[in-house]
Amino acid sequence: MSASGTIDAEWLKREPELFVRNAIWQTYIAGTRESRFGGRLLDPAPSAGGKIIAARGWGDIERKASKRFMPQSRDYSQLAQLDSEPLGASGDGFAVAESISADVKRGRIVLKIDGSGQDPQSARVPGRDSFKNSNGVVFFAPGVNLTRIAFTLKNDAFSPGTFEVAVMQGPWPRGPLRVVQQGSNPYGMGVGGPRSPDLKLGGDDDMVAIVLRNETTGFQHVEHTSTATITNLRINGIGLDDHYPASAFITEVFGRMGLRDMEVDGNDINTLPYDLDDNAPWADALDYANLLTGWRHRVVARDGQRFAEWGPWGPIWDVPEGQPDDLVPMDRYDAVRLAFRTTGGGSDEVMVIADDAAEEPVEFSDVTLVGEPTRDKALDMAQAILGIVGGKRLGGGGELTTVRAAGTDVDLTAHVVQAGDILRFRHYDNLMLRVQELRRTDESVAYTAEERIAALDRLVARYNQRQHQAGKY
């Protein structure tokens, strides 16, 4: 959203400090203190007899580049000891080094070699030529393709080149486990860190382990207690029982965007797993939550300050008759192309076409499914969407001078309308349009809107919610 206007050159000379770059520009409904635009000024530009001033609105904040955002409600209850049943070739656990302990505490994993006060023989750790050269913890999610693991590692100064923390992966429950070789992994224990490994896991394995091991070929004797502590663990971005509701997700994103004043409606749909890469726009994260829920976000001016909102589309404004519009039938889609992520971490798509489609069908491709559905489920979903978007719809634009609060007969200035609201045209059989864009002048508001497809929102939101609740990542 942006704003522009022209001011007299003499006025600019008298009050130059008012029109400097990054000064805040607010516009209000006439006779009130109700703000309808807020933003920061750009540099004034020359114009005949004056200067053109323009401002970038608060809504542009979402286009700013992000920092890495990987939300996680950490659930360490999914971790098991490496020597637990039914793991290992014989089903009674993997062989482990008796001198290394692995302890899962609340919010952290502690791998420890306890050499204090021990008999030297018992504090010896076998080398890599033995099956008992390590101990650790394992995460397994039968049938779920584990594609990524990340954590924060801090350790005591072990002897360089002797002990290391390694990430291992394999099929549940028997294995075998193999070391993930990527970059600087395994992580040698010669320095204290902390470090933050972030590894891609290859193949179709559904089990991953973090172990402390002796990497040399012979026994190593440890005289003092030494530990490696692991925190901030994320596997596929999520533990199977984690839940991060959409309202908490949006609140976190708004905060990271620097928006402190906000109104976020409650929504319990699970947003995990999610990973926003460095330098992606924050709008990507907001659009993701909107896709899951069918809701909308906006950053508006309120009480002279920027204010973030997230919730259902609305409020609804009734449009009195007699105001010009250019509402035309929108495309009726006779094909749906649906993109989704495969269980192998790649991307795929399906397409369904109506029986009476034109030779060159009009495609609808505005939905991307979350989760990792089977191809048959994606086809079923595409067919259901086709049944909705194949009907009659209207869209376009128009100009408003007045509107009415839903259910009333009191005319209000159209400047109360904002992007994200709904216009209802009772004289068009209660047609409801979502306001996408607005252009304000002193007397009127020009709008661009599209018919609300509430049924499609509900269909996609219910599907996405089921995918997340079932843990089908």
C-alpha positions in Angstrom: 0.0 0.0 0.0 1.3 3.5 -0.8 0.0 7.1 -1.0 1.0 10.1 -3.0 -0.1 13.7 -3.5 1.1 17.1 -4.6 2.0 20.0 -2.3 2.7 23.7 -3.1 6.4 24.4 -3.4 6.1 27.5 -1.1 4.6 25.3 1.6 7.5 22.9 1.3 9.9 25.8 1.7 8.1 27.0 4.9 8.0 23.6 6.6 10.9 21.6 5.0 11.3 19.5 8.2 7.8 18.0 7.7 8.6 16.4 4.4 11.9 14.7 4.9 12.5 11.0 4.0 11.1 8.6 6.6 8.8 11.1 8.2 5.5 9.5 9.1 2.5 10.3 6.9 -1.0 9.7 8.3 -4.4 10.2 6.6 -7.6 10.4 8.5 -11.3 10.3 7.8 -12.5 13.9 7.6 -13.7 15.3 10.9 -12.4 12.3 12.9 -9.1 11.0 14.2 -9.8 7.6 12.6 -6.6 6.9 10.6 -6.9 5.0 7.2 -3.3 5.2 6.0 0.1 5.2 7.6 3.5 5.0 6.2 6.9 6.7 5.8 7.7 9.4 3.2 10.0 8.9 0.3 12.0 11.7 -1.1 9.8 14.5 -2.6 9.9 14.6 -6.5 9.8 17.7 -8.6 6.4 18.7 -10.2 5.0 21.7 -12.0 4.4 24.3 -9.3 5.1 22.0 -6.4 6.4 18.8 -5.2 5.0 15.2 -5.4 5.2 13.4 -2.1 4.8 9.7 -1.8 4.8 7.3 1.1 5.4 3.6 1.5 2.6 2.2 3.7 2.8 0.0 6.7 1.6 -3.0 4.6 5.0 -3.0 2.8 6.7 -4.3 6.0 5.8 -7.9 5.1 8.0 -7.6 2.0 11.1 -7.1 4.1 13.6 -10.0 4.0 13.4 -12.4 6.9 15.9 -14.1 9.2 15.6 -17.9 9.4 12.3 -18.9 11.1 11.8 -22.5 12.1 9.1 -22.6 14.8 9.1 -25.6 17.1 7.3 -26.7 20.2 10.0 -29.0 21.5 8.9 -32.5 22.6 11.8 -34.6 23.8 9.5 -37.5 24.8 9.9 -38.9 21.3 13.5 -39.7 22.0 14.7 -43.2 23.2 17.9 -44.6 24.4 20.1 -46.2 21.8 20.0 -49.6 23.6 16.2 -49.6 24.0 13.8 -52.3 22.6 12.7 -52.9 19.9 15.8 -51.3 18.2 18.8 -53.1 16.8 19.3 -56.3 14.8 18.1 -58.5 17.6 15.3 -56.2 18.8 16.9 -55.6 22.3 18.7 -52.4 21.4 21.9 -51.3 19.7 25.2 -52.1 21.4 26.6 -49.2 23.3 29.7 -48.1 25.2 29.1 -48.7 28.9 31.3 -45.8 29.8 29.2 -43.3 27.9 25.7 -42.4 29.2 22.9 -40.7 27.3 20.3 -38.9 29.4 17.2 -37.1 28.0 16.3 -34.2 30.4 13.7 -31.6 30.0 14.7 -29.5 27.0 18.1 -31.0 26.5 20.1 -34.2 25.8 23.3 -34.9 27.8 25.9 -37.3 26.5 28.5 -38.0 29.1 31.7 -39.9 29.7 32.2 -40.2 33.5 35.8 -40.8 34.3 35.9 -39.2 37.8 36.6 -41.7 40.5 36.3 -44.6 38.2 38.5 -47.6 38.0 40.7 -46.9 34.9 39.5 -50.1 33.3 35.8 -49.2 33.5 36.4 -45.7 32.1 37.9 -47.0 28.9 35.9 -46.5 25.7 36.3 -49.0 22.9 37.3 -47.7 19.5 35.5 -47.7 16.1 36.6 -51.3 15.5 34.1 -52.3 18.1 30.3 -52.2 18.0 30.4 -50.7 21.5 32.2 -47.4 20.8 29.3 -45.0 21.2 26.1 -44.2 23.1 23.3 -41.7 22.4 19.6 -41.2 21.7 17.4 -42.1 18.8 14.3 -40.6 17.3 12.1 -42.8 15.2 8.8 -42.1 13.4 7.7 -45.3 11.5 6.6 -44.5 8.0 7.7 -40.9 8.1 10.5 -39.8 5.9 13.0 -37.9 8.0 14.7 -35.3 5.9 16.3 -32.8 8.2 17.8 -32.5 11.7 19.1 -29.4 13.4 20.3 -28.7 17.0 22.6 -26.6 19.1 25.7 -28.4 20.5 27.9 -27.4 23.4 30.6 -29.6 24.7 33.5 -29.8 27.1 37.0 -29.9 25.5 37.4 -33.6 24.6 40.7 -34.7 23.1 40.7 -33.5 19.5 40.4 -36.3 17.0 39.4 -38.8 19.6 35.7 -38.3 20.5 33.0 -36.7 18.4 29.2 -36.2 18.2 27.9 -37.9 15.1 24.4 -37.9 13.5 23.4 -41.4 12.2 20.4 -42.5 10.3 18.7 -45.8 9.2 15.4 -47.7 8.8 13.3 -48.3 11.9 13.6 -50.5 14.0 16.5 -52.7 13.0 18.8 -50.3 11.2 21.7 -50.5 10.4 22.6 -46.9 11.4 25.1 -45.1 9.3 26.9 -41.8 9.8 25.5 -38.8 7.9 28.5 -37.4 6.0 27.8 -33.8 5.2 30.1 -30.8 5.5 31.9 -30.7 8.8 29.8 -33.5 10.3 30.8 -35.6 12.3 31.4 -32.8 14.9 34.8 -33.3 16.6 34.8 -32.6 20.3 38.1 -30.6 20.5 36.4 -27.3 21.1 33.5 -26.2 23.4 31.2 -24.5 20.9 28.4 -23.8 20.9 27.7 -24.9 17.3 24.5 -25.3 15.3 24.5 -28.2 12.9 21.7 -28.2 10.4 21.8 -31.3 8.2 19.8 -32.8 5.4 19.1 -36.5 5.8 19.2 -38.6 2.6 17.1 -41.7 1.6 13.8 -42.8 3.0 14.9 -43.5 6.6 12.5 -43.1 9.5 15.1 -43.2 12.3 17.9 -40.8 13.3 20.3 -40.9 16.2 22.7 -38.5 17.9 25.7 -40.3 19.4 28.9 -39.5 21.3 31.5 -42.0 20.0 35.2 -42.8 20.1 36.5 -42.3 16.6 39.9 -43.8 17.1 40.8 -47.5 16.4 41.8 -48.3 20.0 40.5 -47.9 23.6 40.5 -44.4 25.0 40.8 -43.7 28.7 39.0 -40.7 30.1 40.1 -39.5 33.5 37.6 -36.7 34.0 33.9 -36.3 33.4 33.2 -34.7 30.1 29.8 -33.9 28.6 28.2 -32.9 25.3 24.9 -31.0 25.7 22.3 -30.8 22.9 19.4 -28.3 22.9 17.0 -26.7 20.4 16.5 -30.1 18.6 14.4 -30.0 15.5 13.8 -33.1 13.4 11.9 -32.4 10.2 11.2 -29.1 12.0 8.9 -31.0 14.4 8.4 -33.8 16.9 5.4 -35.9 16.1 3.3 -34.7 19.1 4.3 -31.0 18.7 1.6 -28.4 18.2 2.1 -24.8 17.3 -1.3 -23.1 16.7 -1.8 -20.7 13.8 -2.5 -17.8 16.2 0.8 -18.3 18.0 2.6 -18.6 14.7 1.2 -15.3 13.5 1.9 -13.6 16.8 5.6 -14.7 16.5 5.9 -13.6 12.9 4.3 -10.2 13.6 6.8 -9.7 16.5 9.8 -10.6 14.3 8.5 -8.0 11.7 8.8 -5.4 14.5 5.0 -5.1 14.9 4.2 -4.9 18.6 0.6 -3.6 18.5 -1.6 -6.3 17.1 -4.9 -8.1 17.3 -4.7 -11.8 16.5 -7.8 -14.0 16.6 -7.4 -17.4 18.2 -7.0 -20.3 15.8 -5.7 -23.8 16.9 -4.8 -25.2 13.4 -1.3 -26.7 13.7 1.3 -24.8 11.6 4.1 -27.3 12.1 6.3 -28.2 10.3 7.5 -24.9 8.8 10.8 -23.5 7.8 11.3 -20.0 6.4 14.7 -19.5 4.9 17.0 -16.5 5.3 16.1 -13.5 3.1 12.6 -14.8 2.1 9.9 -12.1 2.6 7.9 -12.3 5.8 4.9 -12.3 3.5 5.7 -16.0 2.7 5.1 -17.0 6.3 1.9 -14.9 6.6 0.6 -16.4 3.4 1.3 -19.9 4.6 -0.8 -19.4 7.7 -3.6 -17.8 5.5 -3.5 -20.9 3.3 -3.9 -23.2 6.3 -6.8 -21.3 7.8 -8.6 -19.3 5.0 -8.0 -16.2 7.0 -6.2 -12.9 6.1 -3.6 -10.6 7.6 -3.1 -6.8 7.2 -1.1 -4.0 8.7 -3.2 -0.9 9.1 -2.9 2.5 10.7 -4.7 2.8 14.1 -4.5 5.8 16.5 -1.6 7.1 14.4 0.4 4.0 14.7 0.9 0.8 12.7 -1.3 -2.0 13.8 -1.3 -5.7 12.7 -4.5 -7.7 12.4 -5.1 -11.4 11.6 -8.4 -13.2 11.5 -11.4 -14.1 9.2 -12.1 -11.8 6.2 -14.3 -8.9 7.2 -16.0 -7.0 8.5 -18.9 -7.0 6.1 -20.1 -3.7 4.6 -23.4 -3.4 2.7 -23.1 -1.4 -0.6 -26.1 0.8 -1.3 -27.5 0.8 -4.9 -26.6 3.5 -7.4 -22.9 3.4 -7.1 -20.8 2.7 -10.2 -19.3 -0.8 -10.5 -17.8 -2.9 -13.2 -18.4 -6.4 -11.9 -18.1 -9.0 -14.6 -18.2 -12.8 -14.6 -14.9 -14.2 -13.6 -13.3 -17.2 -15.3 -15.1 -20.5 -14.7 -12.4 -23.0 -14.3 -12.7 -26.3 -16.0 -9.3 -27.7 -14.8 -7.5 -27.7 -11.5 -3.7 -28.1 -11.2 -2.7 -28.9 -7.6 0.9 -28.9 -6.4 2.1 -30.8 -3.3 5.2 -32.2 -1.7 6.0 -35.8 -1.9 7.1 -38.1 0.9 10.6 -38.1 -0.6 10.9 -34.3 0.0 10.4 -33.4 -3.7 7.5 -31.7 -5.5 4.8 -33.1 -7.6 1.4 -32.1 -9.1 -1.8 -33.5 -10.3 -4.4 -32.1 -12.7 -8.1 -32.9 -13.2 -10.1 -31.7 -16.1 -13.9 -31.3 -16.4 -15.7 -33.6 -18.8 -17.0 -30.6 -20.8 -13.8 -28.7 -20.7 -12.8 -26.5 -23.7 -10.0 -27.6 -26.0 -7.7 -25.3 -24.0 -9.1 -25.6 -20.5 -8.9 -22.6 -18.0 -6.7 -23.8 -15.2 -7.1 -23.0 -11.5 -3.7 -23.4 -9.7 -3.9 -21.2 -6.7 -3.8 -23.9 -4.0 -0.7 -25.8 -2.8 -1.3 -28.6 -0.3 0.7 -28.9 2.9 1.8 -32.2 4.2 2.8 -35.1 2.0 -0.4 -36.6 0.6 -0.5 -39.6 -1.7 -1.1 -39.0 -5.3 -4.6 -40.5 -5.0 -5.5 -38.1 -2.1 -4.2 -35.1 -4.1 -6.4 -36.2 -7.0 -9.4 -36.4 -4.7 -8.7 -32.9 -3.4 -8.3 -31.5 -6.9 -11.6 -33.0 -7.9 -13.3 -31.4 -4.9 -11.8 -28.0 -5.7 -13.0 -28.3 -9.3 -16.5 -28.8 -8.1 -16.3 -25.4 -6.4 -14.3 -23.2 -8.8 -16.3 -24.4 -11.8 -19.3 -22.4 -10.8 -20.3 -18.8 -11.6 -18.4 -16.1 -9.9 -18.1 -12.3 -10.2 -15.2 -9.9 -9.7 -13.8 -6.6 -10.8 -14.0 -3.2 -9.3 -16.0 -0.1 -8.7 -16.2 3.2 -6.9 -17.8 3.8 -3.5 -18.8 7.0 -1.8 -20.9 5.4 1.0 -21.4 2.0 2.6 -23.4 0.7 5.5 -22.5 -1.4 8.5 -24.0 -4.9 7.9 -27.7 -4.9 8.8 -28.1 -1.1 9.2 -29.5 1.7 7.1 -27.1 4.4 8.2 -24.8 5.7 5.4 -21.1 5.9 6.3 -18.2 7.3 4.2 -16.7 4.6 2.1 -13.3 5.5 3.6 -14.2 3.1 6.5 -13.5 0.2 4.1 -10.1 -1.4 4.2 -8.4 -4.1 2.2 -9.4 -7.5 3.7 -13.0 -6.4 4.3 -16.0 -7.8 2.5 -18.5 -5.9 0.4 -22.0 -7.3 0.2 -24.3 -6.3 -2.7 -27.9 -7.0 -1.6 -29.1 -5.9 -5.0 -27.0 -8.6 -6.6 -28.5 -11.5 -4.6 -26.3 -10.8 -1.6 -23.1 -11.2 -3.7 -20.1 -10.9 -1.3 -16.7 -9.7 -2.6 -13.4 -9.7 -0.9 -11.7 -6.3 -1.1 -8.2 -6.9 -2.5 -7.0 -3.3 -3.2 -8.2 0.2 -2.5 -7.4 3.6 -4.1 -8.7 6.5 -2.0 -9.4 10.1 -3.2 -11.0 12.9 -1.2 -14.5 12.0 -2.1 -14.6 8.3 -2.9 -12.8 4.9 -2.8 -12.0 2.8 -5.8 -11.8 -0.9 -5.1 -10.7 -4.1 -6.7 -12.5 -7.2 -5.3 -13.1 -10.8 -6.0 -16.0 -13.1 -5.0 -15.4 -14.8 -1.7 -15.2 -18.6 -2.2 -15.9 -19.5 1.4 -16.5 -23.2 0.6 -13.0 -23.5 -1.0 -11.4 -21.9 2.1 -13.2 -24.3 4.4 -12.3 -27.3 2.2 -8.6 -26.5 2.1 -8.3 -25.5 5.7 -10.1 -28.7 6.9 -7.8 -30.8 4.7 -4.6 -29.1 5.9 -5.7 -29.4 9.5 -6.3 -33.1 9.1 -2.9 -33.6 7.5 -1.2 -31.8 10.4 -3.2 -33.5 13.2 -2.4 -36.9 11.7 1.3 -36.1 11.7 1.6 -36.8 8.0 4.5 -34.6 7.3 
